[in-house]
Amino acid sequence: MPIDWMHFQTSRPIAQLLVAMSPEDAIIFFKKYVSLYTITIVKNLWNP
């Protein structure tokens, strides 16, 4: 299955959490969430 690197969707609980946060906290949280997601994907691609 090809990987779509251009689109990203959070789970519903993460989206609800982001909406409940202040904009500043949501930005910080989202950046860390995407970073962790990216690291996990890369690790799984290099170490199947």
Secondary structure as UniProt FT lines:
FT   TURN            5..6
FT   HELIX           12..20
FT   HELIX           23..46
//
